[in-house]
Structure formats: structure tokens, C-alpha cells
Amino acid sequence: MTTMTLRIALSVLAKSSPFSVKTVTQRSMDDFDILKEQLFIEQDIERDFTKLLSSLRDNEIVFLCGSSGDGKSEILTRHYQAFGGKYSFHLDATHSFSPHQSAIEALDELFDRRQENCRPLILGINIGMLANYAKEGAEHHAEIREIIECFLSQGSRSVDGFHFLDFEQYPKFQFCKEEATYSTFAKELMVKLTRQDDKNLFYQYACQDEAAGRDLQLIANFKLLSRESVQEVIITQLFKARLIKDQFITTRALLDFLHHLLLRPGHLFDNLYVGDENELVQRLADFDPVRMHTQKLDQFVLRYELALPDPELDEFIEALARVHILFDRQDIKGGEAASLIRLFSLIRHEALGNDYHHGYRSEFNEDLLEAYAKVWTLHKEYNGSIECKVALRNFYNNEFIAAVQRYANRNAPELVMVKDELFLGEFGTVKLVAPVELKGDYESIQKRHDLNNAQFLAYLKAFDKPLEPIAISLNLFELIYKLNRGYRPNKYDKNAIVLLDEIVEQVTEVAKSSASLKFYEGRQTYMVKLDDGMIAVSGVA
């Protein structure tokens, strides 16, 4: 019998593990089942699912919707054991009942059976398959198809005995004022995996391996992951991937990601950003602190690669060796400076040795994300109070509106320092400009909290005329911030630029109806006004 080690125990996390997907089978539990159960976290969607199953009536249908790997099968398997004798379960809507049957035909048959036996039907289904059935299902199931279409277009959770629970509506990563983390799910999972508790089997195996001097780099990775502030840095990077890369993170993907962090050849701080075989790590590569190239970090790399004397760094590296993180300044290898920068970033809030790494802590601040979180929360909680309005007005006037005007007037240097004027076009040596009064539409913000965990909607008025709301993602938020500090957009900003162009187009349409226009020609400025049907022209040198 193979002796259980931490490396073997952690195999239950891998995407390739047979335990990554559960099926309804009857067999006795073994050690790997116990390890997997130890990591179990009841999610909000499962709590709602359990409550719903307790109140179902005949002929009702529950659609548990999501993406591959989000945990539908595990939830359905657990509840099949409790409700299998009372309800009809279909764990995977991509499966058919015979080799020559399509998944759509299998769903038709499933709904036919429901009409015959009247038992409530519990169905696990991917959103893509749900959309396919709405288009291609049998005509005699037109009612079901229409209700599915209603859910897909409007997000209705319950309609006439049809219930939809969608993992997308239960995000694992989100802004939450009540929590000190961007993901309570990911945080709880890391804590369950690494907590220093004699009841934690993973921790027991780690202690056994360390005592035997076995797999010490893995032990170092495991201990790093057990540190709370390290967990938060990792969660923050994952949330940035969700916001900036629009990366959907399933339970299975998160488990496989942890497997990669711990078991790949490198240390955890390198594995976090290096590894083409892991999808999440591919997304995180753009956030690699090595790419920051600040003056202070570049100077550190230069000093390290030139092996210049640094007694405090030597002392710090000795402390790292005591926790099985090895760097040899006597035999400097290419890339070690990059690895140290990643380590400095990962343990920025941790005490270790002489805390040499704290000298670089300010280089890794998440100021942009924190500012975005603040404005996102202000939109979510806006109640019309003076305090809330003042806080939001700071964003709208000093950042959003200022950036829109800077971008609209980018081809008219004369207007860089001018507020409330919009460049409309150039005719020879003359530039045509219209006055425009932009301000936040706080009434609409209070009425409509149109946001999700990846964006919020900003509302503007031009001459008191409400404009169409604009979705502000972290990408666009960053561009707004940079535009106000002299940044010139390039081809890599094209997605955010499209949104800015939409705003400018809306404002331009309103500005064109203005009763006055300005013409700039060299140092001359001409004002043209429509007054009681008469055109009045004035010029100022």
C-alpha cells in the first residue's frame, strides 16, 4: 500500500483527478473521498437550492444552470441521495439516453416523461445548452422554450413552476463592504486546505513530510499559502483577472489553480505567474510584478544581478532558507531577481526575517483597484444624501467628465485647459466648438443600481438631458484615470476607447443643438449666438 504524502493527497485538487467531477455511484468512501469532503464549502446557491427542493410541487422544474466545472454535479449528487426517491434527477443535460440521440432530443424526451409521471424534475444544464434548447427544442414544448428564453433575456428566477438557479448570479469574486476579502469562497477554501489543525489531513501530511525531510519546496509552498495575507494577495490577483480579463472562475478551475501553485516545479510566488498549462495563470501573467519596472525595482534587479554587496539582503535570504525557500547569492542564477520581486509582492504584508522585503511594499499597492471598489460601492449604496453626493461628485467632476472632455478635445490643444466646451470639427484653419454642460445624473443613480461585480453604470446629463448610461469596467476606469494625467490612448486600449467614443457621440449630438457656437482661428475666438431668430457674432482677440 502506498504511503500517503502531501503530494499524493493534493492530487485531489487537479483537474485531471477522477475526483474533480462526481457521479452518482454507490461505493465505499476511501482516503481521497475523505480529503475531498474536508474541502467542502456550502455555497449560497446550494442553500437556495436546498430550500427550493423542500417546497416543490408536482410538475415543477428546477434548472441548475452554469458552466462546466462550477460544481453543478456535486450539488446534484448530494441532493440525489436525499430526494432521488421523490423527484426525477437529470445531472447533465449534455448527455443523451442512447448513442444516436442528440442532447436536444434527450431533453425533449425528459420533458415528455415529466408530463407522464408529474414528478418534479431537477435538471443540471449549461447555459449554452439552455440557449440551444430555447431555439431548437420540440414545438410541443413551446411553453418551456418561451420560459427559458424569458430567463435568458430577463433573468427571471421563477415563472409558473419553472425555477432557475444560475451560478452567474452567485459570483465567487465580488466587492463586498462587509467582508475584508474579494472572495469569501476562495478564502475559505485556502483556509480549509492549509489550516494548522491536527484535524486537517493535509496539514498532518505536510508535518510528516517536513519531519522526514521530504518534498521541502512543496512544504514551503504549503506554508506560504497558509498565511492569511498571502491568500489575500492571490485572491486580489484572481479578482483582477475577473475584472480586467473577464475571466469566469469555476470551482474546478480554482481547485486546479491551487494544485498548480503548490505542485509545479517552482516556488509558489513563481507558479502564480508562470505556467502555460493553467488557464488562470495565463491570465495572471499580465499582472506579474516583474513587469512593473519601477525605478526602485529595476535598481534592485541591477544590484542583484551584479552581485553588489547587500548585507541586509544576505540576512533576509538566510531567513528564507530556514523556511525552505532557497536563493544562493554566491551562485546567482538567471531569473532569481525576478523570483525575489514576486516573493516581495506576495509577502508584502508578512513579517519574515529582518523584513528586508518591506522596503519594496509600496511598489505593489493596489491603489487603482481600491479606488474602483470605492466608486463601485458608492454607486451601489447611493441614497441621495449630501455625504454620498459629495463623494460621487468628486469622481464625476474631477475624473469621469474631465476625462470625457479631454478625450473629446484631444485634437484641439487650445481646449486642454477649457471646461464646458466640446470640439466638433476642423474646417481649414478654423476649429468649431460648442459649449456643453456635463454633470452627473444623481437622480438616475439613486433610482437604478445597475451594476454587477464586474462593472457599474455611470449616468450623465448634458444640458440637463439624461444620456444613455455607460458601463464602467476596471479597464475603462483605469483609462479615465490615465487620461487625466496626460496619457495618450493606443491600440491596446481599443475596447475601452469604443466606450469613450460612445459617450462623446452622445454628448456631441446634444451639443450640436446648442444656440451658440465658438470658432477658434489662431489666437482669434468668435462666438456665434442665435438670439430671437437673429444671428449675433462677437469676436475677442
Long-range contacts (C-beta under 8 A, 24 or more apart in sequence): 4-31, 4-205, 5-205, 5-208, 5-209, 5-214, 5-215, 6-202, 6-205, 6-206, 6-208, 6-209, 6-215, 6-218, 6-219, 6-222, 7-209, 7-215, 7-218, 7-263, 9-35, 9-201, 9-202, 9-205, 10-202, 10-259, 10-262, 10-263, 11-259, 12-36, 12-39, 13-255, 13-256, 13-258, 13-259, 13-262, 14-255, 14-256, 14-259, 15-69, 15-252, 15-253, 15-255, 15-256, 15-259, 20-69, 20-252, 20-255, 20-256, 21-73, 21-252, 22-73, 22-74, 22-77, 23-73, 23-77, 23-91, 24-77, 24-80, 24-89, 24-91, 34-201, 35-201, 35-202, 38-192, 38-200, 38-201, 38-202, 39-189, 39-192, 39-193, 39-255, 41-185, 41-188, 41-189, 41-192, 43-71, 43-170, 43-185, 44-170, 45-75, 45-165, 45-167, 45-169, 45-170, 46-75, 48-165, 49-75, 49-79, 49-165, 50-79, 52-163, 52-165, 53-79, 53-83, 53-87, 53-122, 56-87, 56-120, 57-120, 57-161, 58-118, 58-119, 58-120, 59-114, 59-115, 59-118, 59-119, 59-120, 59-161, 60-120, 60-121, 60-161, 60-162, 60-163, 61-114, 61-120, 61-121, 61-122, 61-123, 61-144, 61-161, 61-162, 61-163, 62-120, 62-121, 62-122, 62-123, 62-163, 62-164, 62-165, 63-123, 63-125, 63-130, 63-148, 63-151, 63-162, 63-163, 63-164, 63-165, 64-122, 64-123, 64-124, 64-125, 64-165, 65-125, 65-126, 65-127, 65-130, 65-164, 65-165, 65-166, 65-167, 65-168, 66-126, 66-127, 66-166, 66-167, 66-168, 66-250, 67-126, 67-127, 67-167, 67-248, 67-250, 68-126, 68-250, 68-252, 69-250, 69-251, 69-252, 69-253, 70-167, 70-250, 70-251, 70-252, 71-167, 71-250, 71-251, 71-252, 72-124, 72-167, 73-124, 74-251, 76-122, 76-124, 79-122, 83-122, 86-119, 86-120, 87-119, 87-120, 87-121, 87-122, 88-113, 88-114, 88-117, 88-119, 88-120, 88-121, 88-122, 89-122, 89-123, 90-121, 90-122, 90-123, 90-124, 91-124, 92-124, 92-125, 93-123, 93-124, 93-125, 93-126, 93-129, 93-130, 93-133, 94-126, 94-129, 103-129, 103-132, 104-132, 104-133, 104-136, 104-137, 107-133, 107-137, 108-137, 108-138, 108-141, 111-138, 111-141, 111-144, 127-152, 127-166, 127-168, 167-250, 168-248, 171-452, 171-453, 172-249, 172-251, 172-254, 173-235, 173-238, 173-239, 173-242, 173-249, 173-453, 174-453, 175-373, 175-376, 175-377, 175-380, 175-453, 177-377, 177-381, 180-232, 181-232, 181-235, 182-235, 182-236, 182-238, 182-239, 183-235, 183-238, 183-239, 185-254, 186-231, 186-234, 186-235, 186-238, 186-254, 187-231, 187-232, 187-235, 189-254, 189-255, 189-258, 190-225, 190-226, 190-231, 190-234, 190-258, 191-231, 193-225, 193-258, 194-222, 194-223, 194-225, 194-226, 195-226, 196-226, 216-324, 217-267, 217-324, 218-262, 218-263, 219-324, 220-267, 220-268, 220-323, 220-324, 220-325, 221-261, 221-262, 221-263, 221-267, 221-268, 221-271, 222-262, 223-323, 223-324, 224-267, 224-268, 224-269, 224-346, 224-347, 225-258, 225-261, 225-262, 225-268, 227-347, 227-350, 229-347, 229-348, 229-349, 229-350, 230-346, 230-347, 230-350, 232-349, 233-345, 233-346, 233-348, 233-349, 234-261, 234-272, 234-346, 236-366, 236-369, 237-272, 237-284, 237-287, 238-280, 238-284, 239-369, 240-287, 240-369, 240-474, 241-280, 241-283, 241-284, 241-287, 242-453, 242-454, 243-369, 243-372, 243-454, 243-473, 243-474, 243-475, 244-286, 244-473, 244-474, 244-475, 245-283, 245-286, 246-454, 247-279, 247-280, 247-283, 249-280, 253-279, 253-280, 254-280, 256-280, 257-281, 266-339, 267-325, 267-339, 267-343, 268-346, 269-339, 269-342, 269-343, 269-345, 269-346, 270-339, 270-342, 272-342, 272-346, 273-342, 288-342, 289-341, 289-342, 289-344, 289-345, 289-363, 289-364, 290-338, 290-341, 290-342, 292-363, 292-364, 294-363, 296-360, 296-363, 297-341, 297-360, 297-363, 300-337, 300-340, 300-341, 300-360, 301-337, 301-338, 301-341, 304-332, 304-336, 304-337, 304-340, 305-332, 305-337, 307-332, 312-354, 312-356, 313-356, 315-353, 315-354, 315-356, 316-352, 316-353, 316-354, 316-355, 316-356, 316-357, 318-353, 319-352, 319-353, 319-354, 320-352, 320-353, 323-352, 368-474, 368-477, 368-478, 368-481, 369-474, 371-477, 371-481, 372-474, 372-477, 375-456, 375-472, 375-477, 376-451, 376-456, 379-445, 379-449, 379-451, 379-456, 379-457, 379-458, 380-449, 380-451, 380-456, 382-442, 382-445, 382-446, 382-449, 383-446, 384-442, 384-446, 389-442, 392-440, 392-442, 392-445, 393-440, 396-439, 396-440, 396-458, 396-460, 397-439, 397-440, 398-484, 399-480, 399-481, 399-484, 400-440, 400-458, 400-460, 400-472, 400-480, 401-438, 401-439, 401-440, 401-460, 402-484, 403-479, 403-480, 403-481, 403-483, 403-484, 403-500, 404-438, 404-460, 404-500, 404-503, 404-504, 404-507, 405-438, 406-483, 406-484, 407-483, 407-489, 407-500, 407-504, 408-504, 408-507, 408-508, 410-488, 412-520, 414-520, 421-518, 422-507, 422-508, 422-511, 424-508, 424-511, 424-512, 424-517, 429-521, 429-522, 430-519, 430-520, 430-521, 431-519, 431-520, 431-521, 432-517, 432-518, 432-519, 433-517, 433-518, 433-519, 433-520, 434-508, 434-511, 434-512, 434-514, 434-516, 434-517, 434-518, 435-511, 435-514, 435-516, 435-518, 436-462, 436-463, 436-507, 436-510, 436-511, 436-514, 437-462, 437-463, 437-464, 438-462, 438-507, 441-466, 441-467, 444-469, 460-503, 460-507, 462-506, 462-507, 462-510, 462-511, 463-510, 463-514, 465-510, 467-503, 467-506, 467-507, 467-510, 468-502, 468-506, 470-499, 470-502, 470-503, 471-499, 476-500
